[in-house]
Every structure is written in structure tokens, then in C-alpha cells.
Amino acid sequence: MKAVVAPSSDEVSTPPVGDRTGTRPPAWKPEGVPVRRRKRRRSGRRAALVQYWMFRAAVGICSMLPLAVAMRLGEAAAWLLYLFDLPHRRVGMANLAIAFPDRSPRARRRILRDSWLGIGRTAVECCHMRGLTPETVGRWVTVDDPAAWRHIVATEGNSGALILTGHFGNWELFAYASGLMGHPVHIVYRPLRNPFVDRFLDQVRRSAGSVTLRKGAGGTGLARALRSGALVVVANDQNSTRRTGVFADLFGLPASTNSGVARLAMRTGMPVFPAFLVRDGWRARHRVVIGSEVVLADTGNREADVIENTARFNRVLEQMIARYPDHWFWVHRRWKTRPPGEARFY
């Protein structure tokens, strides 16, 4: 135990130099941002820059390699992530147990593994897609039902349309190819934590003519887009907070889903068309699969209609996932937000 030494009478009675009142001057404090916080910001910025340049180096290497070779490397990297990223693997297996309770653990593991491999292919394709042109995009992307696509793009400049999709297949290529096909879209997206990577990806999206709108701050931009009759693409398949979401079933379990798409469609009267990009095999060949227009509920009870229409959107997504389970992003904590009183899954 450390001894506590009492001060002598001289130490108590004698004021410090320059202090005639007997009290010590207050410790100096820097104005504005505290030093520690400033240092954390600098170190955070440096870490973000290091991550960004590593990311750019990986993109550069992949884009220089032949696409077939790069895709095999992407699959290999994804396979390693599948093997060693145990936290995300646990999330994926928990999600698959919810979606496919009748399938064996082995079958679920196979879906999750194939989903990881698809993510590897998608990442490599995104490195190469900047080399696509309006003349060559057809080598990568075709439309499954040209008549349905013509029906959607006919709304452009008139009423506009909401295109409902998800983090399914190569969702980045979907919007990029649409722009090269002559029909640029407005994309609502969630910014990444790394601002440098986020800015780079935003530039890539815009290079094909897409207009990007940050999630949570795109209300004004969306209103302007709707007035101009734009095609607005929304991936509405991720967990939402209780503040912005409503609980609508997905695979028989309530999932907190952003209600903004339903509210926007109800307010504007814009038609809602499901559209997804489906990969053919393991190559860089994709089909745009378009579903029937989602008929919106309109009972006069606004909040009940919002929940019902959100549930209808979830059913569309559920049907596509059931058909192509390896295309979905299973490692997202989709059922994270629970109704009051329910236990958490993750």
C-alpha cells in the first residue's frame, strides 16, 4: 500500500509563486476540440486513407488482369473469407435457418458458400465494369423480358417509376448497365463508413449517368426526380430501425423494413416494378428479371396500408430469394431489430 504523506505546515501556508491568494491557477485547456479528440480524428483519417489506397490497389490489379483470371481470384478470396470470417458465417447460417428451416445444415452451408463466391465474382466485375460502353454492355447484361423493360422505361419522363430491388446478384452492375442502355436511374444508397472509398464508388456510379441520393438525405432529390419522371431504384431489403421501419413478414418472421418506399409510392402514385439482376452460371453474364407491377393497398387507413404494402414488397423479395438463394447477401443482420419484448437473434 502506498503511504500518504501529509503536507508540512510550510507547504500549506505558503502560496505558490505568482499566486497571492493561496489558490493554484486553473489548468490550461485548449480552445475548441480537445487534443485527444483531435488526435483520434487524425488517426482515423490516416487509417481511412490507408484502407482507401489498399482498396484502390486491389481495384487496379483486378482491372488489369483478364476478367476470367480476375474472377477466379475473386472466388478464391471469397472462399477464404467464407472459411475464416466466423462472425459473418454465423450470421449467414442464422438467417438461412430462418428462411429455410426445412433444409439441412449442409444444404444451408452450401447456399452460404455459393453466396460468398458470388460476392467475390461481383467485386471483380465491379472493377472491370468501368470498361463497358453502350456498345459492349450487351455482352454482360441482357433483359429477360424486353417488352416488360420497354413498359418500365416508357414511364421515364412521364410518371416515372420506382424500381424495387435488393442486395441481390450484382446490384451495382444493374444500375450501371441501365445507364449505358440509355436509361440512367436515380439510386438511393447508404454511405460507407470510409468517406474516401464512398466518394470513389459514387464517382463510378455517376460515370454511367446514374444520379446518387444518400439514404436519409435524399428527400429533396427524390421529390425533384419524381417531378421529372425519373426511374428511381431502391434496394429495400436491409434491416431498419424502429424509427424508420415497420414490421412486415419476411420468410414468416417480422422484419423491420424501411417504410419510405411504400409511403413514397402511395404519396406520388408512381408504379412499383420489381427488377433483379440474375447471374447465368459463374460467368459475367446476367439477365434483368422484371416482375409484375406491385398493386398497392388503398383502404383509406394510411398506416395500415403502409404496413401492408411494405409486406407486399417483402413477398416479392422473398420469392426471388427462394428461386435464387445464392444471389442474396445473407451475411447482413436482416432480422436484427425486433418487436418490443422479443429476444435478439444475433
Secondary structure, DSSP 8 states (H G I E B T S, - for coil): --------HHHHHS--TT-TTSS-------SSS-HHHHHHHHHHHHHHHHHHHHHHHHHHHHHHS-HHHHHHHHHHHHHHHHHH-HHHHHHHHHHHHHH-TTS-HHHHHHHHHHHHHHHHHHHHHHHHGGG--TTTGGGTEEES-HHHHHHHHTTTTTT-EEEEE-SBSSHHHHHHHHHHTT---EEEE---SSHHHHHHHHHHHHHTT-EEEETTS-HHHHHHHHHTT-EEEEE--S---TTTEEEEEETTEEEEEE-HHHHHHHHH---EEEEEEEE-TTSS-EEEEE--------SS-HHHHHHHHHHHHHHHHHHHHHHSGGGB-TTS-TT-S--TT-----
